[in-house]
Amino acid sequence: HTVRGHAEISQGVLGRRASGAAGPGSHTAHLISTTNAWTIDENTLRGLSVFSFYGDTDKVPVLRTMGQYDNTFRKVDGVWLLSHRIISRI
């Protein structure tokens, strides 16, 4: 499943919130850890981060999914912006 661009990403986030799968009151937690980053060139960085997503955080938390973000950042007008992300689930 591929999601591209700000509009599609936003639509997915809003859909998950509307369904109660994520967001305020959903009793979920999205944790990001173990981030490694390195410079590709003066305007490009790459970073790998491990994530885990838990449900039922109001009771005994249950791991629902985990994986890795492979991010590319680009500097545009002096500001670092996320330009590309690949999500790999474990």
Secondary structure as UniProt FT lines:
FT   HELIX           5..19
FT   TURN            24..25
FT   STRAND          29..41
FT   TURN            42..43
FT   STRAND          44..55
FT   TURN            57..58
FT   STRAND          62..76
FT   TURN            77..78
FT   STRAND          79..89
//
